[in-house]
């Protein structure tokens, strides 16, 4: 049964990857300009370069050969050159994506730390004042646009109080060599004499973007955990345990919590995929040097090779993260393997 489930997930991954590669390939023809220039990123090529690129990209062959050559270049890391910077697109994405991933991981951690316990408390005190307060705060946070909340935070904590910086990952005073491109890890790995100050400064830069980005998934986890816990508390075995005289804390900790958190595990993984997309808006507002801000800048600059590579990287990561989240859920809940049969 597990083998069949893994085969279905792998087949789905291959199918989604195929559709994504086809869409990315056709973007070169849909963008304005010469498809050869859009694929290579070389503007105003000479006659010799045109001949070399025609052979390399198989423009003298049929469309199938061109697509297969495109897939081969993607696998090899040859994603063309950016119009704006003239640098290889793949190298730029490889250097910028860790910043987006770092911000999303911290936001996800904050969402889990705040959202799951709040959902459990709301379910434990159903229709009482803790439940009403948590629901009211959750509804307000869920209804607040992320860009508006970011601007409010900047106005209050940066401009009015001056407690936190409003942009960047690290102050210009600190020079930290980039090894992993994860700023906190690079600071810890460095032998800088001001390592402690740089670490504190990076955490201050990270605070506001993380809180803003974590707002939406936190509200989702609160509502989802609350509903899952209430469903479990209505089961017959919970009612039997309650009839035996168990306290509310014993019911939740020993009987309801484990079963209620099974669907929450999958939802956490799905929210991580959502964070990657929401990070684009957050990165622009806070000038966070991630792939989302770079992709939006590329759209404004009509940098077609960068747009193509950025969409491919972000979409591929979201697909893989969603598949992994679904597989992690089945490891904890084997019954879902049969329920998920035939679903995408």
NUGUFI-565749 format. One record per residue (C-alpha): residue number from 1; residue in one letter; x, y, z. Coordinates in Angstrom, 3 decimals, always signed. Each point is the difference from the previous one (the first is absolute). Example, Ala and Ser with C-alpha at 12.3 -4.5 7.8 and 13.67 -1.06 7.14 Angstrom:
BEGIN
+-----+---+----------+----------+----------+
!   k ! r !     east !    north !       up !
+-----+---+----------+----------+----------+
!   1 ! A !  +12.300 !   -4.500 !   +7.800 !
!   2 ! S !   +1.370 !   +3.440 !   -0.660 !
+-----+---+----------+----------+----------+
END
This chain:
BEGIN
+-----+---+----------+----------+----------+
!   k ! r !     east !    north !       up !
+-----+---+----------+----------+----------+
!   1 ! X !   +0.000 !   +0.000 !   +0.000 !
!   2 ! X !   +2.805 !   +2.432 !   +0.855 !
!   3 ! X !   +1.776 !   -0.866 !   -3.234 !
!   4 ! X !   -3.100 !   +0.755 !   -2.059 !
!   5 ! X !   -0.474 !   +3.290 !   +1.790 !
!   6 ! X !   +3.617 !   +1.053 !   -0.626 !
!   7 ! X !   -0.348 !   -0.928 !   -3.676 !
!   8 ! X !   -3.122 !   +2.186 !   -0.252 !
!   9 ! X !   +1.766 !   +2.933 !   +1.639 !
!  10 ! X !   +3.057 !   -0.412 !   -2.234 !
!  11 ! X !   -2.197 !   -0.199 !   -3.089 !
!  12 ! X !   -1.784 !   +3.167 !   +1.051 !
!  13 ! X !   +3.350 !   +1.736 !   +0.549 !
!  14 ! X !   +1.197 !   -0.996 !   -3.476 !
!  15 ! X !   -3.256 !   +1.151 !   -1.606 !
!  16 ! X !   +0.058 !   +3.391 !   +1.732 !
!  17 ! X !   +3.680 !   +0.434 !   -0.874 !
!  18 ! X !   -0.781 !   -0.770 !   -3.641 !
!  19 ! X !   -2.780 !   +2.599 !   -0.119 !
!  20 ! X !   +2.212 !   +2.576 !   +1.710 !
!  21 ! X !   +2.885 !   -0.580 !   -2.421 !
!  22 ! X !   -2.348 !   +0.262 !   -2.998 !
!  23 ! X !   -1.450 !   +3.266 !   +1.291 !
!  24 ! X !   +3.453 !   +1.440 !   +0.704 !
!  25 ! X !   +1.233 !   -1.061 !   -3.438 !
!  26 ! X !   -2.910 !   +1.686 !   -1.773 !
!  27 ! X !   +0.604 !   +3.249 !   +1.891 !
!  28 ! X !   +2.984 !   +0.655 !   -2.275 !
!  29 ! X !   -2.356 !   +0.072 !   -2.974 !
!  30 ! X !   -2.742 !   +1.934 !   +1.793 !
!  31 ! X !   +2.320 !   +2.776 !   +1.170 !
!  32 ! X !   +0.563 !   +2.904 !   -2.419 !
!  33 ! X !   +3.158 !   -0.162 !   -2.047 !
!  34 ! X !   +2.125 !   -2.758 !   -1.486 !
!  35 ! X !   -0.472 !   -3.390 !   +1.769 !
!  36 ! X !   +3.696 !   -0.672 !   -0.462 !
!  37 ! X !   +0.868 !   +3.154 !   +1.941 !
!  38 ! X !   -2.631 !   -0.758 !   +2.663 !
!  39 ! X !   +1.417 !   -3.470 !   +0.569 !
!  40 ! X !   +3.684 !   +0.927 !   +0.035 !
!  41 ! X !   -0.168 !   +3.468 !   +1.536 !
!  42 ! X !   +2.615 !   +1.248 !   -2.460 !
!  43 ! X !   -1.198 !   +3.315 !   -1.381 !
!  44 ! X !   +1.081 !   +1.224 !   -3.452 !
!  45 ! X !   +1.930 !   -3.168 !   -0.873 !
!  46 ! X !   +2.445 !   +0.069 !   -2.889 !
!  47 ! X !   -0.425 !   -2.167 !   -3.091 !
!  48 ! X !   +2.494 !   -2.513 !   +1.369 !
!  49 ! X !   -1.854 !   -0.156 !   +3.322 !
!  50 ! X !   -3.324 !   -0.454 !   -1.780 !
!  51 ! X !   +1.384 !   -3.017 !   -1.848 !
!  52 ! X !   +1.423 !   -1.468 !   +3.222 !
!  53 ! X !   -3.241 !   +0.592 !   +1.931 !
!  54 ! X !   -2.084 !   -1.465 !   -2.826 !
!  55 ! X !   +1.990 !   -3.215 !   +0.218 !
!  56 ! X !   +0.041 !   -0.012 !   +3.797 !
!  57 ! X !   -3.738 !   +0.615 !   +0.367 !
!  58 ! X !   -0.841 !   -2.155 !   -3.062 !
!  59 ! X !   -2.029 !   +2.710 !   -1.692 !
!  60 ! X !   +0.629 !   -1.689 !   -3.325 !
!  61 ! X !   -1.825 !   -3.135 !   +1.277 !
!  62 ! X !   -3.630 !   -0.647 !   +0.879 !
!  63 ! X !   -1.694 !   +1.231 !   +3.155 !
!  64 ! X !   +0.394 !   -3.335 !   +1.794 !
!  65 ! X !   +3.767 !   +0.085 !   -0.412 !
!  66 ! X !   +0.027 !   +3.584 !   +1.265 !
!  67 ! X !   -1.978 !   -0.990 !   +3.096 !
!  68 ! X !   +2.265 !   -2.975 !   +0.747 !
!  69 ! X !   +3.033 !   +2.259 !   -0.340 !
!  70 ! X !   -1.672 !   +2.477 !   +2.345 !
!  71 ! X !   -0.555 !   -2.705 !   +2.632 !
!  72 ! X !   +3.599 !   -1.100 !   -0.340 !
!  73 ! X !   +1.244 !   +3.543 !   +0.589 !
!  74 ! X !   -2.275 !   +0.422 !   +3.028 !
!  75 ! X !   +1.350 !   -3.181 !   +1.563 !
!  76 ! X !   +3.573 !   +1.089 !   -0.755 !
!  77 ! X !   -0.557 !   +3.414 !   +1.608 !
!  78 ! X !   +0.210 !   +1.984 !   -3.245 !
!  79 ! X !   -2.948 !   +2.382 !   +0.471 !
!  80 ! X !   +1.278 !   +2.827 !   -2.172 !
!  81 ! X !   +1.202 !   +3.457 !   +0.956 !
!  82 ! X !   -1.902 !   +2.856 !   +1.608 !
!  83 ! X !   -0.701 !   +3.037 !   -2.179 !
!  84 ! X !   +0.450 !   +2.365 !   +2.949 !
!  85 ! X !   +3.187 !   -1.302 !   +1.610 !
!  86 ! X !   +1.541 !   -2.138 !   -2.725 !
!  87 ! X !   +0.597 !   -2.750 !   +2.572 !
!  88 ! X !   -1.128 !   -3.638 !   -0.302 !
!  89 ! X !   -3.606 !   -0.325 !   +1.174 !
!  90 ! X !   +0.629 !   -3.290 !   +1.801 !
!  91 ! X !   +2.874 !   +1.470 !   +2.038 !
!  92 ! X !   -2.138 !   +2.967 !   +1.017 !
!  93 ! X !   -2.877 !   -2.235 !   +1.104 !
!  94 ! X !   +2.398 !   -2.251 !   +1.900 !
!  95 ! X !   +1.329 !   +3.008 !   +1.891 !
!  96 ! X !   -3.374 !   +1.640 !   +0.690 !
!  97 ! X !   -2.265 !   -2.955 !   +0.761 !
!  98 ! X !   +1.524 !   -0.743 !   +3.438 !
!  99 ! X !   -1.127 !   +3.447 !   +1.198 !
! 100 ! X !   -3.594 !   -0.761 !   -1.005 !
! 101 ! X !   +0.205 !   -3.482 !   +1.489 !
! 102 ! X !   +1.453 !   +1.349 !   +3.240 !
! 103 ! X !   -2.757 !   +2.581 !   +0.390 !
! 104 ! X !   -2.693 !   -2.584 !   -0.761 !
! 105 ! X !   +1.400 !   -2.534 !   +2.461 !
! 106 ! X !   +0.102 !   +2.504 !   +2.856 !
! 107 ! X !   -3.516 !   +1.179 !   -0.828 !
! 108 ! X !   -1.196 !   -3.612 !   -0.033 !
! 109 ! X !   +1.612 !   -0.629 !   +3.391 !
! 110 ! X !   -1.742 !   +3.051 !   +1.451 !
! 111 ! X !   -3.308 !   -1.145 !   -1.518 !
! 112 ! X !   +0.277 !   -3.458 !   +1.550 !
! 113 ! X !   +1.118 !   +1.311 !   +3.405 !
! 114 ! X !   -2.879 !   +2.490 !   +0.172 !
! 115 ! X !   -2.725 !   -1.577 !   -2.117 !
! 116 ! X !   -0.148 !   -3.603 !   +1.203 !
! 117 ! X !   -0.142 !   +0.754 !   +3.775 !
! 118 ! X !   -2.535 !   +2.792 !   -0.613 !
! 119 ! X !   -2.202 !   -2.406 !   -1.943 !
! 120 ! X !   +0.219 !   -2.593 !   +2.767 !
! 121 ! X !   -0.924 !   +2.586 !   +2.656 !
! 122 ! X !   -2.940 !   +1.224 !   -2.095 !
! 123 ! X !   -1.313 !   -3.544 !   -0.356 !
! 124 ! X !   +0.548 !   -0.809 !   +3.673 !
! 125 ! X !   -2.060 !   +3.043 !   +1.035 !
! 126 ! X !   -2.586 !   -0.290 !   -2.767 !
! 127 ! X !   -2.631 !   +2.791 !   +0.094 !
! 128 ! X !   +1.701 !   +1.602 !   +3.011 !
! 129 ! X !   +1.911 !   +3.262 !   +0.193 !
! 130 ! X !   +3.439 !   -1.417 !   -1.060 !
! 131 ! X !   -1.621 !   -1.495 !   -3.091 !
! 132 ! X !   -1.796 !   +3.249 !   -0.833 !
! 133 ! X !   +3.130 !   +2.120 !   +0.466 !
! 134 ! X !   +2.146 !   -2.297 !   -2.128 !
! 135 ! X !   -2.649 !   -0.164 !   -2.734 !
! 136 ! X !   -0.353 !   +3.785 !   -0.046 !
! 137 ! X !   +3.744 !   +0.596 !   -0.243 !
! 138 ! X !   +0.347 !   -2.719 !   -2.634 !
! 139 ! X !   -2.789 !   +1.464 !   -2.125 !
! 140 ! X !   +1.541 !   +3.479 !   +0.160 !
! 141 ! X !   +3.457 !   -1.300 !   -0.934 !
! 142 ! X !   -1.388 !   -2.165 !   -2.792 !
! 143 ! X !   -1.868 !   +2.978 !   -1.487 !
! 144 ! X !   +2.996 !   +2.336 !   +0.104 !
! 145 ! X !   +1.927 !   +0.346 !   -3.297 !
! 146 ! X !   +3.617 !   -0.967 !   +0.473 !
! 147 ! X !   +1.355 !   +3.107 !   -1.757 !
! 148 ! X !   -2.122 !   +2.307 !   +2.186 !
! 149 ! X !   +1.139 !   -1.778 !   +3.170 !
! 150 ! X !   +3.624 !   +0.307 !   -1.109 !
! 151 ! X !   -0.363 !   +3.751 !   -0.507 !
! 152 ! X !   -1.647 !   +0.398 !   +3.421 !
! 153 ! X !   +2.815 !   -1.926 !   +1.658 !
! 154 ! X !   +2.607 !   +2.144 !   -1.753 !
! 155 ! X !   -1.757 !   +3.191 !   +1.051 !
! 156 ! X !   -0.309 !   -1.070 !   +3.657 !
! 157 ! X !   +3.144 !   -2.005 !   +0.761 !
! 158 ! X !   +2.422 !   +1.685 !   -2.405 !
! 159 ! X !   -1.053 !   +3.600 !   -0.527 !
! 160 ! X !   -1.783 !   +0.795 !   +3.261 !
! 161 ! X !   +1.788 !   -2.154 !   +2.585 !
! 162 ! X !   +3.266 !   -0.610 !   -1.837 !
! 163 ! X !   +0.310 !   -3.482 !   +1.466 !
! 164 ! X !   +0.567 !   -2.025 !   -3.167 !
! 165 ! X !   +1.548 !   +0.572 !   -3.442 !
! 166 ! X !   -2.366 !   +0.186 !   -2.966 !
! 167 ! X !   +2.028 !   -1.626 !   -2.784 !
! 168 ! X !   +2.773 !   -2.435 !   -0.843 !
! 169 ! X !   +1.424 !   -3.048 !   +1.747 !
! 170 ! X !   +3.059 !   +1.526 !   +1.670 !
! 171 ! X !   +1.398 !   +3.470 !   +0.608 !
! 172 ! X !   +2.796 !   +1.219 !   -2.257 !
! 173 ! X !   +2.294 !   +0.230 !   +3.029 !
! 174 ! X !   +0.481 !   -3.762 !   +0.041 !
! 175 ! X !   +1.812 !   -1.913 !   -2.719 !
! 176 ! X !   -0.869 !   -3.684 !   +0.180 !
! 177 ! X !   +1.304 !   -2.369 !   -2.706 !
! 178 ! X !   -2.803 !   -1.867 !   -1.757 !
! 179 ! X !   +0.505 !   -3.733 !   +0.292 !
! 180 ! X !   -3.489 !   -1.512 !   +0.151 !
! 181 ! X !   -1.881 !   +3.253 !   -0.836 !
! 182 ! X !   -2.038 !   -0.533 !   +3.194 !
! 183 ! X !   +0.938 !   +3.116 !   +1.917 !
! 184 ! X !   -0.199 !   -1.409 !   +3.544 !
! 185 ! X !   +1.911 !   -3.154 !   -0.936 !
! 186 ! X !   +2.644 !   +2.065 !   -1.791 !
! 187 ! X !   +0.405 !   +2.215 !   +3.068 !
! 188 ! X !   +0.425 !   -3.032 !   +2.258 !
! 189 ! X !   +2.534 !   -1.539 !   -2.393 !
! 190 ! X !   +2.048 !   +3.173 !   -0.337 !
! 191 ! X !   +2.981 !   +0.835 !   +2.162 !
! 192 ! X !   -0.922 !   +3.674 !   +0.174 !
! 193 ! X !   +0.871 !   +1.790 !   +3.280 !
! 194 ! X !   -3.434 !   +1.659 !   -0.025 !
! 195 ! X !   -1.930 !   -3.233 !   -0.519 !
! 196 ! X !   -2.308 !   +0.611 !   +2.953 !
! 197 ! X !   -0.935 !   +3.509 !   -1.097 !
! 198 ! X !   -0.590 !   -1.177 !   -3.566 !
! 199 ! X !   -2.222 !   -2.836 !   +1.208 !
! 200 ! X !   -2.083 !   +2.385 !   +2.099 !
! 201 ! X !   -0.249 !   +2.411 !   -2.914 !
! 202 ! X !   -1.151 !   -2.749 !   -2.394 !
! 203 ! X !   -2.691 !   -1.088 !   +2.458 !
! 204 ! X !   -1.236 !   +3.586 !   +0.245 !
! 205 ! X !   -0.199 !   +0.187 !   -3.803 !
! 206 ! X !   -1.810 !   -3.328 !   -0.067 !
! 207 ! X !   -2.652 !   +0.835 !   +2.590 !
! 208 ! X !   -2.447 !   +2.165 !   -1.948 !
! 209 ! X !   +0.011 !   -1.985 !   -3.290 !
! 210 ! X !   -0.464 !   -3.227 !   +1.943 !
! 211 ! X !   -2.927 !   +1.303 !   +2.037 !
! 212 ! X !   -1.720 !   +1.457 !   -3.066 !
! 213 ! X !   +0.521 !   -3.125 !   -2.065 !
! 214 ! X !   -1.132 !   -2.278 !   +2.847 !
! 215 ! X !   -3.334 !   +1.801 !   +0.467 !
! 216 ! X !   -2.011 !   -1.830 !   -2.656 !
! 217 ! X !   +1.212 !   -3.583 !   +0.666 !
! 218 ! X !   -0.404 !   +0.550 !   +3.747 !
! 219 ! X !   -3.692 !   +0.821 !   -0.430 !
! 220 ! X !   -0.473 !   -3.019 !   -2.256 !
! 221 ! X !   +1.678 !   -2.334 !   +2.500 !
! 222 ! X !   -2.079 !   +1.400 !   +2.869 !
! 223 ! X !   -3.270 !   -0.648 !   -1.798 !
! 224 ! X !   +1.091 !   -3.356 !   -1.383 !
! 225 ! X !   +1.348 !   -1.264 !   +3.350 !
! 226 ! X !   -3.129 !   +1.192 !   +1.797 !
! 227 ! X !   -2.347 !   -1.742 !   -2.454 !
! 228 ! X !   +2.070 !   -3.189 !   +0.028 !
! 229 ! X !   +0.071 !   -0.063 !   +3.802 !
! 230 ! X !   -3.767 !   +0.569 !   +0.221 !
! 231 ! X !   -0.630 !   -2.868 !   -2.420 !
! 232 ! X !   +2.125 !   -2.336 !   +2.107 !
! 233 ! X !   -1.649 !   +1.122 !   +3.234 !
! 234 ! X !   -3.371 !   -1.070 !   -1.432 !
! 235 ! X !   +1.147 !   -3.581 !   -0.601 !
! 236 ! X !   -1.526 !   -2.813 !   +2.046 !
! 237 ! X !   +3.240 !   -1.051 !   +1.669 !
! 238 ! X !   +0.453 !   +3.545 !   +1.324 !
! 239 ! X !   -3.523 !   +0.004 !   +1.372 !
! 240 ! X !   +0.688 !   -3.361 !   +1.644 !
! 241 ! X !   +3.179 !   +1.305 !   +1.601 !
! 242 ! X !   -1.857 !   +3.086 !   +1.195 !
! 243 ! X !   -2.687 !   -2.233 !   +1.560 !
! 244 ! X !   +2.719 !   -1.829 !   +1.904 !
! 245 ! X !   +0.896 !   +3.219 !   +1.773 !
! 246 ! X !   +3.085 !   +1.183 !   -1.905 !
! 247 ! X !   +0.736 !   +3.703 !   +0.229 !
! 248 ! X !   +0.090 !   +2.322 !   -2.995 !
! 249 ! X !   +3.790 !   +0.072 !   +0.056 !
! 250 ! X !   +0.243 !   -3.783 !   +0.080 !
! 251 ! X !   -2.459 !   -0.335 !   -2.884 !
! 252 ! X !   +1.926 !   +2.405 !   -2.180 !
! 253 ! X !   +3.539 !   -1.075 !   +0.857 !
! 254 ! X !   -0.437 !   -3.780 !   +0.159 !
! 255 ! X !   -2.782 !   -0.648 !   -2.522 !
! 256 ! X !   -0.955 !   +2.884 !   -2.308 !
! 257 ! X !   +3.251 !   +1.797 !   -0.760 !
! 258 ! X !   +1.776 !   -2.713 !   -1.955 !
! 259 ! X !   -2.941 !   -0.721 !   -2.309 !
! 260 ! X !   -0.890 !   +3.661 !   -0.428 !
! 261 ! X !   +3.516 !   +0.963 !   -1.087 !
! 262 ! X !   +0.172 !   -2.560 !   -2.823 !
! 263 ! X !   -1.813 !   +2.181 !   -2.572 !
! 264 ! X !   +1.781 !   +3.070 !   +1.374 !
! 265 ! X !   +3.360 !   -1.481 !   -1.038 !
! 266 ! X !   -1.087 !   -0.004 !   -3.639 !
! 267 ! X !   -1.365 !   +3.521 !   +0.311 !
! 268 ! X !   +3.359 !   +1.215 !   +1.339 !
! 269 ! X !   +1.709 !   -1.272 !   -3.127 !
! 270 ! X !   -2.592 !   +1.620 !   -2.247 !
! 271 ! X !   +0.411 !   +3.314 !   +1.809 !
! 272 ! X !   +3.726 !   -0.140 !   -0.685 !
! 273 ! X !   -0.797 !   +0.014 !   -3.719 !
! 274 ! X !   -2.270 !   +2.988 !   +0.572 !
! 275 ! X !   +2.769 !   +1.821 !   +1.844 !
! 276 ! X !   +2.283 !   -0.218 !   -3.028 !
! 277 ! X !   -2.517 !   +1.940 !   -2.086 !
! 278 ! X !   -0.882 !   +2.481 !   +2.753 !
! 279 ! X !   +3.699 !   +0.643 !   +0.527 !
! 280 ! X !   +0.134 !   +1.816 !   -3.337 !
! 281 ! X !   -2.145 !   +2.856 !   +1.309 !
! 282 ! X !   +1.824 !   +0.055 !   +3.326 !
! 283 ! X !   +3.411 !   +0.096 !   -1.663 !
! 284 ! X !   -0.961 !   +2.987 !   -2.132 !
! 285 ! X !   -1.317 !   +2.029 !   +2.952 !
! 286 ! X !   +2.946 !   -0.765 !   +2.291 !
! 287 ! X !   +2.653 !   -0.024 !   -2.772 !
! 288 ! X !   +0.837 !   -3.574 !   +0.928 !
! 289 ! X !   +2.554 !   -1.300 !   -2.543 !
! 290 ! X !   -1.836 !   -3.186 !   -0.934 !
! 291 ! X !   -1.111 !   -1.607 !   -3.214 !
! 292 ! X !   -3.505 !   +1.468 !   +0.312 !
! 293 ! X !   +1.202 !   +3.600 !   -0.052 !
! 294 ! X !   +2.435 !   -0.856 !   -2.800 !
! 295 ! X !   -2.797 !   -1.584 !   -2.027 !
! 296 ! X !   -2.300 !   +3.003 !   +0.394 !
! 297 ! X !   +2.850 !   +2.338 !   -0.942 !
! 298 ! X !   +0.587 !   -2.166 !   -3.069 !
! 299 ! X !   -3.650 !   +0.370 !   -0.985 !
! 300 ! X !   +0.273 !   +3.801 !   +0.203 !
! 301 ! X !   +3.221 !   -0.095 !   -2.034 !
! 302 ! X !   -1.457 !   -2.462 !   -2.542 !
! 303 ! X !   +2.916 !   -2.309 !   +0.668 !
! 304 ! X !   -1.513 !   -3.015 !   -1.749 !
! 305 ! X !   +2.713 !   -2.618 !   +0.742 !
! 306 ! X !   -0.124 !   +0.968 !   +3.698 !
! 307 ! X !   -3.809 !   -0.177 !   +0.041 !
! 308 ! X !   +0.121 !   -3.416 !   -1.618 !
! 309 ! X !   +2.616 !   -1.333 !   +2.414 !
! 310 ! X !   -1.621 !   +1.539 !   +3.072 !
! 311 ! X !   -3.419 !   -1.446 !   -0.789 !
! 312 ! X !   +1.533 !   -3.400 !   -0.649 !
! 313 ! X !   +1.936 !   -0.001 !   +3.299 !
! 314 ! X !   -2.846 !   +1.250 !   +2.190 !
! 315 ! X !   -2.641 !   -2.254 !   -1.601 !
! 316 ! X !   +2.226 !   -3.060 !   +0.166 !
! 317 ! X !   +0.739 !   +0.608 !   +3.665 !
! 318 ! X !   -3.701 !   +0.391 !   +0.803 !
! 319 ! X !   -0.838 !   -3.251 !   -1.799 !
! 320 ! X !   +2.719 !   -1.928 !   +1.828 !
! 321 ! X !   -0.931 !   +1.525 !   +3.373 !
! 322 ! X !   -3.665 !   -0.933 !   -0.498 !
! 323 ! X !   +0.851 !   -3.582 !   -0.934 !
! 324 ! X !   +2.346 !   -0.355 !   +2.982 !
! 325 ! X !   -2.648 !   +1.401 !   +2.364 !
! 326 ! X !   -2.522 !   -2.508 !   -1.283 !
! 327 ! X !   +2.464 !   -2.877 !   +0.392 !
! 328 ! X !   +0.931 !   +1.085 !   +3.526 !
! 329 ! X !   -3.683 !   +0.003 !   +0.893 !
! 330 ! X !   -0.413 !   -3.588 !   -1.160 !
! 331 ! X !   +2.964 !   -1.140 !   +2.100 !
! 332 ! X !   -1.894 !   +1.065 !   +3.127 !
! 333 ! X !   -3.465 !   -0.946 !   -1.296 !
! 334 ! X !   +0.107 !   -3.203 !   -2.132 !
! 335 ! X !   -3.809 !   +0.039 !   -0.401 !
! 336 ! X !   +0.308 !   +3.073 !   -2.216 !
! 337 ! X !   +1.846 !   -2.054 !   -2.626 !
! 338 ! X !   -3.225 !   -1.729 !   -0.956 !
! 339 ! X !   -2.045 !   +3.197 !   +0.303 !
! 340 ! X !   +2.423 !   +1.876 !   -2.228 !
! 341 ! X !   -0.235 !   -2.563 !   -2.804 !
! 342 ! X !   -0.731 !   +1.738 !   -3.248 !
! 343 ! X !   +0.309 !   +3.497 !   +1.453 !
! 344 ! X !   +2.476 !   +2.587 !   -1.213 !
+-----+---+----------+----------+----------+
END
